Amino acid sequence: MPTTFRPLLVSLVILAAPSAGSAERSKRQLPPATLSAIQNSVTRLHDQVQSLEVQYCMSEISSDPKEQVHWHRHRFAVKGRLRFRDNVHFDARFPAATDLNHTQQYFTVEAFDYFVQHSRVYEISHDAATQHYPWKVRADTFIDSCGWWPVDDDPSTDETAAVAVHLRFVLVHPKYVLREKSEYVDGHPCYVVENRGIDRLWLDPARGFALRKRERYDPISGSTLYRQRMSGFKSVATSGELEHGLIWFPMFASLQSLKVGEQANSEMRVETLKLNQVDEGVFRFVPPAGTLVLDRDSGKCRQVPGGRDLLDDSVALAQNLRVINTGERYTVAVKAFSLESAGLTAVLVFLITVNVLLFVRACR
């Protein structure tokens, strides 16, 4: 071999060596573990989370790039069995301030109530708290994605159910087992826990056995029905002192429904996260002036005195809702404009009429 090429060959060997080593390391298995040991570790860490408050934004992703992207932002708080959620929806055309379905939900064990922001209607019920309705606020996309569940709360499932949702219940469910071989998710070695042919979870031991990936399957065909992948993990101290433990939460999740005829993709992005800092005042609501309080149990209603500013709020909302037709496209005008607009007048009259009717009903 000509001596001219020898340095080049040596260089190629040196450059290739790390790559080969990296590939070899990627094939290495995690040390053997038991489901019981993983369960003990997860429970010990998750038990240190007494309360959680998170704000995240969900977006619905369409396969059609021309399709309008819709977002909904949730502020969610949980402490034991208590729940609070603020829900607002928006897109490129309609900002959050125009969402007529902007609501707050409260579950306090004794009652399940919700407040409609723009109409100032507050519905309360003790009976509803004992029904299935509160689970729409007790269960949540974020805590489903991270697998955490409050230690003092009722289980979201039981051991007779085919699928457990949260890690606290998955790891003690008799139908779930630990696979012998570990697998890599986004370059991270994970233990694999599964309910064979139904549910599979990938847990990252370097992140406190955080849930990195999950799939659910059709037990008959074996096809994948649902897939979620978590990433962007952030470690949060479970108390002011780091030695008490760190728990890892995903800041991003990709959620896919793959069922035939029901395909849907969405993404979750966490904006703020607070651990063990939730005051119980978050779960108590004081209706503002002018609110119509409807008792769903008795059928009675009353109105909180005052609330003249409700008319101003209705006018501001109507202004934000003014829609201008520009051929086949619709855009929202949020700048100031005159009351002579026919579209604005129609919306404004509707809002005022609704508020007057609610007031009259309350006075009966």
N, C-alpha and C positions, 0 to 999 in steps of 0.2 A: 504494500500500500504506500503510495507517495506520502512523504512526511508532511506535505502541505495540508493534507486532509486529516491528519491525526489530531491536531488541536480541536478541529471542528467536531470530530467524532466524540472526543472526550467531553466537550461541552454539551453535546446532545445527551450523552449518558447522564451527566450531572443534572441537567434540566429535567430529564424524564424520571429520575429517581424519586423526587418528592411527589410527583403525580401518581406514580405507582404505589408509593406508601400511603397516599391519601385514599386511593381506591381500595387498598387492602384494609385500611382502618374502617372505611365505610361498610365493610362486610362483617365487621366484628359484632358479636352478639353481646347483649347486656348480660351481666352476671345473673345466675338463676335467682328467682324470687318466688314468693308465694302470694296468693290472693289475700290471705290473712294479713301478711306483713304490709302489703300496699294499703289495705283497708285501714289498718292501725295508723299508718303514717298520714293518710288523707284525713281521717277523722280527727286526729290530734291537731292538725293544722286548721281544718275547717271549723272546729269547735271554738277557735279563738276569734272568729269573726262574729261579733255580736250584732252589728248593724252595718248597713251598706246603703250608700246613696250614689247613683250613677246617672249621668245624662248621656244618651247615645242617639244617633241618627240612623234610621233605616232607609235604604233606597231600594226601589224595585227596578231590577235591570231587565230590559227587554232585548230580545234578539234583533229587533228592528231598530237600527240607529236613528230612524226618524221618529220613533215613538217617544212621547214626552216622559221624562223621568220624574217619578213622584217620590217625595220624601215624607217621612213622619218622624218627629223628634219626641223622645220620651224622657221625662225626668222621673226616675223611679227610686223609691226609698223603701227599705224593709228593716224591721227590727222585731225579732221574734215572730209573732203572728200578725203584726201590724203591717199594713201596706198603704202606700200612696203612689199615684202615678198621674202625671200631667201629660196629655197627649195633644199634639198639634200637627196638622198636615199642611204641606205646601208643595209648590213646584215652581218652574221658571215663570209661569204666567201669574200665579196667585201666591203672594207672599204669606207668611205665617199669620200676619195680622188679619187676613181675610178669611181664616178658617172658621166656618160656622159650626164645625164639629169639634172645636177646641174644648176639651173637657178635663176635669180633675176627678179622680176616683179615690175613694177612701174606704178601707176595710179596717175596722177596729174590733173584730171578733163579735161585738155586740150588734154592729150595724154595718151595712154596705150602702154607701151613699155616693152620688156623683153630682157634679156642678157643671152646667153648660155656661161657658164663659160669656159669650156675647149676648145671650138672651137673659142671663142672670136667673136661671132656673136651677133650683137645688132640690134634687129628689132624695128622700131619705127612707130607709126601710130597715127594720130589725129582722123581719121575716126573711128578707133576701139573703141575710148573712148566713142563714142555715141551709141555703139551697146551693146549687152548683154555680150560680152566677159569679160569686166572688173569685172563682178560679181564673177568670180572665185578667184579674189584677194580681192575684197571688202568684200565679205562674208568670214567667217573663222570659223574653228572648235572651236577655243577657245572662240571667242565672242558669238558663238551660244550656247556654253555650259554654259557660265556665264550669258547670257541674256542681256548683255550691248550692246548699240549701240550709236554712237556719236550723240550728240544733233543737230549738224549743218549739218548732212549728210542727203541724200535722204533716205526715208524709204525703207527697204528691201522688204516690202510688202505693201498692202493698205487694207483699211477696208472692201473692197468687196471680198477679198480673203478668202478662207475657213479657212486657218491656218495662224496666225501671228507667226513670229519667235522670235523676241526679246521682252523683258518685256515692253519696252517703248510702243510698239504697241499692245501687248497682252492685257494689262490692260485697254486699251481704245477701244478695239475691241468689237463691239456690240454682237458678238456671244459667248463671254467668260463670265462666271459667277463664283461667289465664292460659293463653297459648304458650307452647314451649319456646317458640322462636320470637325474638323481638324484631321489629320492623322500623324502617326509617321514614319519617315524615318531614319533608322540607329540610333534609339533612340532619335531623335530630333523632337519635335512637329512642324508640318508645316500646313499652310493654303493651301487649295487645290483649284486651279483655273482651270476651264475646259471649253472646247468647246465640249459639250456633244456628246459622241460617236465618237469623232475625235481626241481630244488633251487634255491632262491633265498635270498640272504642280504642283509641291509641293514646296512651298516657306517657308523658315526658317526665322521667324521674329527676332530670336536672332542673325542672321547674315545679318541684313539689307535686309531681304526678298530675300536672295540669293536663286538661283534655285538649289535644291538638287536632284530632280528627275523629269523626264519627260517621258511620254509615248504617242505614237500616235497609232490610231486604224483604222481598216477597218470599215467604217461606215455601211457596209452591214452585215458582219459576226461578227463584234465586236472583232475579234482577234487582238492581239497586233502586230503592224507592226514595231515599233521602240521603243527602250528604252535607256535612258541615265541616269547615276547616277553620281553625283559629290561629291567629298569628299576632305579631306585634306585642308580645307579652310584657307586662309591666309588673315589677315586684313592689308590693305594698306592705309596710310593716303592720302587723296586727295590733301593735300598741306603740306608745312613744319610744319604747326601748326595743332596739332591733333584735336583742337576744330572745325575745318572746316569739319570734318567728316571722317569716316572710311568706306571703301567699301571692301567687302569680295569677293575674287576670289578663285575658286577651283584650287588646284594644281594637282588634279587627276580626270579623268573622264573615265567611262566605257561606251562604245557605242556599242549597239547591233542592228543589222538589223535582224528582225525576219520574214520577208516576205517569204512565201513559195518559195523555190527554189533559194532564194537570201540571205540565212543566212550568216551573217558575224559578227565577233567580233573584236573590236579594243580598244586600251587603249591610253589615252593621259596623258602624264606626263610633267608638267611645270618645266622648268629648271631655267629660270630667268624671272623677271617681274619688269617693271619700269612704274611708273605712273606720268603723267604730266611732263615728262622730255625729250620728243622727240623733237629734233631739226629738222627744215624743210630741212636741208641738207641731211637727210636720204633719202628723196624722190627725190633727184637729183643725176643723174648718170653721171660720166665722164668716157667715154670709154678709157681703157688703150691702149697703143701703140700696133699696129697691129690689132686692132679690125675692123672687116668688119661691117659697118653700112648700114643696108638695110631699105630704106624708103618704107613701104608697100603701102603708098598712091600714090606715084609717080612711083614706080618701080625702082627708081634710087638707086645706091649704091656707097659708097666711103669707103676708108680704112684710118684709122688713121695711120700716118707715124710711122715708127719704128717697134718694136716688134720682134726683133731677138730672144728674150728670149722665144718666143712662141714655137720655135723648141725644146728648152730645156724642156719646160713644156710638150710638146708632148712626148718626150723621157721618162721623169719621169712618165707620165701617163701610157705609154706602159709598163714600168717596173712593175708598180703596178698592171697592168692588166694581167700579165703573169699567165696563168692558167696551173697547172700541173694535168694531169689525173692520179689518183691513184686508178685504178680499177673502181669501181662505184662511188667513191667519188671525189670531186673536191675541191682543196684548193688553196688559193691565196698565192703566194710567193712574199713577199714585200722586201726581202733581195736583195743585189746586185747580178747581174749575167751578163754573157757576151752577146754580141750582136749576137753571133753565134746561139742562140736559134731560131729555125724556127718559133715558135709561136710568139715570141717577134718581129721578123722581119716582119711578116705578119701584126701585129697590127701597128707597127711603120710606115711601108710603107703606110698603109691606112691613118693614121693620117697626114702624111706629104703630101700625094696626095691631101687630102681634103683641107689642108691649102694652097697649091700651087694653086689649082683650084679657091679657093675663092679670092686669091690675083690677079690672072689673070682676073677674072671677074670684080674685082674692078677697074682694070686699063683700061678696055675697054672704 
